[in-house]
Structure formats: structure tokens, C-alpha cells
């Protein structure tokens, strides 16, 4: 499945332990990534300084569901189970 433009759930719910430009220590779970713009699009998309974990994320209907709120809920739950 393709990411839904403007979802941004994967840039909010999970923790990211690798450095992100503007967030050198990464980000904790539930904190909006500094690179997520007002339209919930990644400012680093397609750039080499985008963290590997972000580039490697592949949208999946089981995780992302049919709408953004479902994706956020699912990713929060996964973070809690694996964090």
C-alpha cells in the first residue's frame, strides 16, 4: 500500500533512536518529529539525511488501517508492545 499523504502517524507515534536533523538524540514516542511539516509531510523525504528507520518504513494496511486516526492508534499500541 502507498502511504496516505498527510497521515504522519509514523512520524509521531514511534520513538526514533537515531539522530534526525534538528533532533540529534532522536525522538521519544508520541512526540511529533521536527521534520514533519504542517501538512504532515516529511521535510526530509527522499533526502540522504533522512534516518534509515524512516526510509525503511513501508505502509501496510494492517498497521495503517483505512484512516490516519487508526494508523496513529495502531502505531502507539505497537510502540507500547515493543518499547
ChimeraX attribute file (.defattr): number of C-alpha atoms within 10 A of each C-alpha:
attribute: neighborCount
match mode: 1-to-1
recipient: residues
	/A:1	8
	/A:2	8
	/A:3	14
	/A:4	14
	/A:5	11
	/A:6	14
	/A:7	18
	/A:8	21
	/A:9	22
	/A:10	24
	/A:11	24
	/A:12	22
	/A:13	25
	/A:14	24
	/A:15	19
	/A:16	20
	/A:17	15
	/A:18	14
	/A:19	15
	/A:20	19
	/A:21	14
	/A:22	10
	/A:23	14
	/A:24	10
	/A:25	12
	/A:26	17
	/A:27	21
	/A:28	14
	/A:29	19
	/A:30	17
	/A:31	13
	/A:32	19
	/A:33	25
	/A:34	16
	/A:35	18
	/A:36	17
	/A:37	14
	/A:38	8
	/A:39	10
	/A:40	17
	/A:41	16
	/A:42	19
	/A:43	12
	/A:44	17
	/A:45	14
	/A:46	9
	/A:47	9
	/A:48	9
	/A:49	12
	/A:50	17
	/A:51	18
	/A:52	11
	/A:53	10
	/A:54	16
	/A:55	14
	/A:56	8
	/A:57	10
	/A:58	13
	/A:59	15
	/A:60	12
	/A:61	13
	/A:62	10
	/A:63	16
	/A:64	23
	/A:65	15
	/A:66	11
	/A:67	11
	/A:68	17
	/A:69	13
	/A:70	15
	/A:71	23
	/A:72	23
	/A:73	16
	/A:74	19
	/A:75	22
	/A:76	20
	/A:77	14
	/A:78	14
	/A:79	15
	/A:80	12
	/A:81	8
	/A:82	7
	/A:83	10
